[in-house]
Amino acid sequence: GGGVGQLQLSLDLSLLDIANEAWLDVVVTVKRGGGSGARAKQRVTLTDDASALEVSLVTQVQSAQLLSVRGSGSGSWTLSDATGQIIPLPLQSVPTGNSGKDIALLLPSMPLTPGTTYTLSLRFGGGGASLDFAVGFPPSGGLCGASPRTGEALVDVFGVFCSGWFAEDLPISYAFELAAQGGGGG
């Protein structure tokens, strides 16, 4: 079964040698089984300014199709690759826009490379938070078919099979659709 997990962590910054640092990245990786994990990075801005706002991110949905994230306040969203290069957020891939409290990324429509880690960041009020995520490889190596290949509608029983598929993240889900073609029976 599924469930929701929660982790609370307290850090005593006085134990760290960070006197000349501008920020501190707190990274948490969550894994299920042997698959690739979801990685969240919270950037804590180190400042003497008591008015700087704390920024946090919560992942609402993370799938092969959609990444939906909510920030603790409204700000500007950016996406970057592992080298820090900013990746444009085209409107057709980000229906929520690149500013505000929420962002939704339609992953298949974005120029992302499978197996690569990307960083989604929200900045506002002198603070910021980042979330790392990786785009998985699509399932590969298998085949699907139907048996029998021809038959009479509503008389013959047709079977659909798939085998040999491999994916990084298991289990693999299958969806089958029917489409009528020709015949003009409308």
HELIX and SHEET records of a PDB file:
HELIX    1   1 LEU A   13  LEU A   15  5                                   3    
HELIX    2   2 LEU A  107  SER A  109  5                                   3    
SHEET    1   A 6 TRP A  23  VAL A  30  0                                        
SHEET    2   A 6 ALA A  38  THR A  45 -1                                        
SHEET    3   A 6 GLY A 127  ALA A 134 -1                                        
SHEET    4   A 6 THR A 117  PHE A 124 -1                                        
SHEET    5   A 6 LEU A  66  SER A  80 -1                                        
SHEET    6   A 6 LEU A  57  GLN A  62 -1                                        
SHEET    1   B 6 TRP A  23  VAL A  30  0                                        
SHEET    2   B 6 ALA A  38  THR A  45 -1                                        
SHEET    3   B 6 GLY A 127  ALA A 134 -1                                        
SHEET    4   B 6 THR A 117  PHE A 124 -1                                        
SHEET    5   B 6 LEU A  66  SER A  80 -1                                        
SHEET    6   B 6 ILE A  86  ILE A  87 -1                                        
SHEET    1   C 6 TRP A  23  VAL A  30  0                                        
SHEET    2   C 6 ALA A  38  THR A  45 -1                                        
SHEET    3   C 6 GLY A 127  ALA A 134 -1                                        
SHEET    4   C 6 THR A 117  PHE A 124 -1                                        
SHEET    5   C 6 LEU A  66  SER A  80 -1                                        
SHEET    6   C 6 SER A  99  LEU A 106 -1                                        
SHEET    1   D 2 LEU A 143  SER A 147  0                                        
SHEET    2   D 2 GLY A 159  SER A 163 -1                                        
END                                                                             
